[in-house]
Amino acid sequence: MKLLHWMAACTLMMFSGLTLAAEFNGECVTTLSKEGVHKTDCSIKTTYKGKEYCFGSEGSKAAFMANPDATIMKAKAFYEKTEAMPDKKAAVMPRDKAEVEREKLTQQQALAAINSVDCDLSNKDLGYLEFDKMDLRHCKMVNTSFFGAYLRGADLSGANLQGAYLNLARLENTNLSGANLTDAIIFQAIFSKTNFSGANLTNARMIGTLGNVNMSGANVKNGRFGLDEGNQPMGQMKFDSVGGNFANANFEGANLHIASFSFGDLTGANLRNTDLTRADLSKADLTGADLTGADLTDADVDGAIFKDVKGLDSAKGLAATKGKCEGCNFK
């Protein structure tokens, strides 16, 4: 009997040793990718390609899931560069880049902040709270989580929402014109007549069905609106706008892979060096747009208007586009 117990204990120890060891010694992978350090207890984690990664917050996990391969690559480079230093990462960690936890607020606490003269909701978790038709222009909302929050008809024009998290938020008739949404993450929010005109969406990550969104004049440089091939646990999710207004928007260097702009207004848009592979541009108006260096391999251009388009001589994949476009000389 003692022998059986000993064998069982050995077996248990053997299998427990097969459990995944967290990458980067349990440090938040998202923070590392931003050249900061946040040691975690790994209570928030995910397994990606057979390896376990830890996070300091749900927001960090969401940021990782938006682009895991790029995050891991940056985190690894910083981790390896600093691991050999005598005092390790503390010597090079910028304080402003360290992961900042979000403080959960109640509805009453959020309203009290909004009604104050100096409204600062930065680093706050406002998940599922209600802000319908409220004027939030005076509030600072850096790294604020609006996960599932109600912002229908709210006015956030010109507001600072850098790094904000708007997953599943209700954004019907929301005014975000001129807002700073740099590095924001907006997954599967509910859009309808949402106004992003003139907003700064540099490096923002956005997927969902946007419909007739207004993004005219917006700065979407290096935005990540394309399908993330490596992260589709719920099926294909992508940026999908039918009839949206993107006139004069700056998409330079953006990932628009498989994104849909059918019937959209892309007149005068800057699409230089964008990834438009397999994108849906059917019936879209690209009059005067700049496609210098863009990749249109397998893009659907059926019925798209290419009048006075610039940079086609340097665009890639033109011969592999699908459909017949108007005003173009490559089909």
HELIX and SHEET records of a PDB file:
HELIX    1   1 LYS A    2  SER A   16  1                                  15    
HELIX    2   2 GLU A   23  GLY A   26  5                                   4    
HELIX    3   3 VAL A   29  SER A   33  1                                   5    
HELIX    4   4 GLU A   58  ALA A   66  1                                   9    
HELIX    5   5 PRO A   68  GLU A   83  1                                  16    
HELIX    6   6 LYS A   88  ALA A   91  5                                   4    
HELIX    7   7 ARG A   95  LYS A   97  5                                   3    
HELIX    8   8 GLN A  107  ILE A  114  1                                   8    
HELIX    9   9 LEU A  312  SER A  314  5                                   3    
HELIX   10  10 LEU A  318  ALA A  320  5                                   3    
SHEET    1   A 2 ILE A  44  TYR A  48  0                                        
SHEET    2   A 2 LYS A  51  PHE A  55 -1                                        
SHEET    1   B 2 GLU A 103  LYS A 104  0                                        
SHEET    2   B 2 LYS A 124  ASP A 125  1                                        
SHEET    1   C 2 ARG A 170  GLU A 172  0                                        
SHEET    2   C 2 ILE A 190  SER A 192  1                                        
SHEET    1   D 3 ILE A 185  PHE A 187  0                                        
SHEET    2   D 3 ARG A 205  THR A 209  1                                        
SHEET    3   D 3 PHE A 239  ASP A 240  1                                        
END                                                                             
